[in-house]
Structure formats: structure tokens, C-alpha cells
């Protein structure tokens, strides 16, 4: 099989988020694709932000930040938040805001899922800093839930791929985790027992 | 608007990967959802692995690891790699393997996108360790490319959400990044000019 070297600037389907912080007392948001859960207990996530951005100043100032997940209907305004700097535009004014337990992590009422974090560690990398936050709480409006839990078809999250710079919607469900592999596990164990 | 507190164990749509390493000389793979790009230049990514797993031993031993992205057709074998430990099963034997520049990061021919990394930093967190790797190269077979670049509809990557533990396919494209926000930027600037 031919394998073609794709160089080292590779990205994968990324959940797009608006990372929020109070910068000099003013709510600001930055569109990011580099966000992931990183610790199970206590629950933590990390966001990797270019050092030149405006939002990190607010994360350091307050020791708090938000990670707000827009839906597909918010594609245009989300993209705008990735194009224009908070130094030049009042991005907080684009949304209905609310605050949670920390009181200093601005969250977006229009986003179907909002997470507020306390900063626990900053990892300095060459061009980006990785901000690791302990998750204080997540918030969703009732219309995005089924049986009290986030329903991702209702959330309709926005995904991003690079280098084609394309936004995507979540497609159909194709299976269940920690379950569909059990059939294969049983088959393989049966085969081994017969050898 | 009512907002319902979802506690702090929140996940978002995650690209599922098989993280590979040579453990005591034997290729092993672990299914993970906590993977993200973290640095622009040089390109880096990070994977967050529970400290009890078998694969981290190999990452530390060799200072290299792979991040292999399965497609939807590999859903069952991927889930299996998240259920069974490499201490008990030969997971490397499930795949056709190949190696790249590092020579010690096992990659999976069946995966439409494989990335090999050199370990640059380990961040210790309470229950997980975050392994930050510089991306040496990414590899795709020609059938997954369009005009020489990864085509994510052809790649058909596997996504995971929690706490519903559901695998998903990528849906339809809904827009272009660093482009669709420009219309809104122009409108807002025109409005401001008129005030």
C-alpha cells in the first residue's frame, strides 16, 4: 500500500469552542479548536492558545476561564470570534452572557453547552501556551437534554478540520463505546482457547 | 432561560485515536479520546492517558509514540483496543503495522491517518499524564486524499461523545473557517461607521 507523507501540520476533526475570560474587566471570547479533556479526577480540560492572543491575559488575571460550545447555527459568529481580536472589537456584546460559581468566567447563553474552569496550571510551549483548568461545572439549557443528560444531536456541535479549514456537523451515531468491542473480545478469547 | 447544571464530568465530541508505542519491544495500542493539537510551530499534539495504562511505559522507554486515526469501518476493533489491556492481549497482531522516520512508533496501515511523534514533555496530572509530542510526520494512503491533501469525507473518522458513550460519523460540511465570519465583520464595521 502506498503511504503518502503528509508533513507535520496535521489536524483532526476538532470540536470548536469559544474560550471566554474577563480581560481588564471586559468579557472577551476567542474561537479555538485545540481543546481536550486531560484529567479524569478531578475533571480537567486544556486549551492551547497562541501567545499573541488577547484572551490569555484575562485567564491569568482572574485564574478562571470558560469553554463555550457553539452549535451549527452559530457558525458565522463563531468564525468572526476567530478572525477579530478583542483588542479591536467588543465580542462580549455579541451574546447574552451569564456567570456561574466562579463569577469571573463569562459564558454564552446562546451556546448549548458551557463549561467554567479554574486555572490550575499553565504549560509554556514554543508558540502556544496550554491552559489546564479544573472543570467547576457545565451548563446546558433543558432543550438540549434528553433524560437530563446532554443530547449531542440536539446540541448540534460545530466541528473543524484543517488544513481544508472546513466546519462540519456531527453525523449519525455508528455504535456504542465500551460495548461494541466486547463481541470481538469474546471471539478472540474463544479462538485462543481452541488453539 | 433555564440553565441546568451538568456537573463537572462533561465531554465534547472527541476524535477517537489509537495511541501506539513499543512496550518491551512489542507494539501496543490504546484507544483514546483525549487528544488535541497544542502547538503551532513546531507542530505538537498531546494525549492524556490514565496512569494505570500499559502504553505509557513504551512512550517513556522509546521517547516516541504514534496517534493513529481509525475510520468508522474500524469501530469494533477500536472499541476492543479500549477494553482489553496490552498486558493480557497482543493488540499489535490485529493490524498491519508500519514504521516511519523514528523507527519506534508503530503505525496502523488500516488507519486512514497516522501521525508519529517524538515525546517532548510529560505533564503529570492527578489521575492522568499528558504526553506532549512533536509531530514528526503524518501518513495517509492516496485513496484518502483529494488534490494531495487529507479529505475528511474519505477519511471517515470516528468521533466519541460522553457520558452517552456514543460513536459518531462526521456529518455534512456547514461552512468555511477564517472566511464565513468576514461577512459579519464587514457588517459590524459598517454599522459602527454609521453610529
Interface residues (C-beta under 8 A of the other chain):
Chain A: X1 X2 X3 X4 X5 X6 X7 X8 X9 X10 X11 X12 X13 X14 X15 X17 X33 X34 X35 X36 X37 X38 X39 X40 X41 X42 X43 X44 X46 X48 X50 X69 X72 X75 X76 X77 X78 X79 X80 X81 X82 X83 X84 X89 X98 X109 X113 X114 X115 X121 X123 X125 X126 X127 X128 X130 X132 X134 X135 X136 X137 X138 X139 X140 X141 X142 X145 X148 X149 X150 X151 X152 X157 X158 X159 X160 X161 X162 X163 X164 X165 X166 X167 X168 X169 X170 X171 X172 X173 X174 X175 X176 X177 X178 X179 X180 X181 X182 X183 X184 X185 X188
Chain B: X1 X2 X3 X4 X5 X6 X7 X8 X9 X10 X11 X12 X13 X14 X15 X17 X33 X34 X35 X36 X37 X38 X39 X40 X41 X42 X43 X44 X46 X48 X50 X69 X72 X75 X76 X77 X78 X79 X80 X81 X82 X83 X84 X89 X98 X109 X113 X114 X115 X121 X123 X125 X126 X127 X128 X130 X132 X134 X135 X136 X137 X138 X139 X140 X141 X142 X145 X148 X149 X150 X151 X152 X157 X158 X159 X160 X161 X162 X163 X164 X165 X166 X167 X168 X169 X170 X171 X172 X173 X174 X175 X176 X177 X178 X179 X180 X181 X182 X183 X184 X185 X188
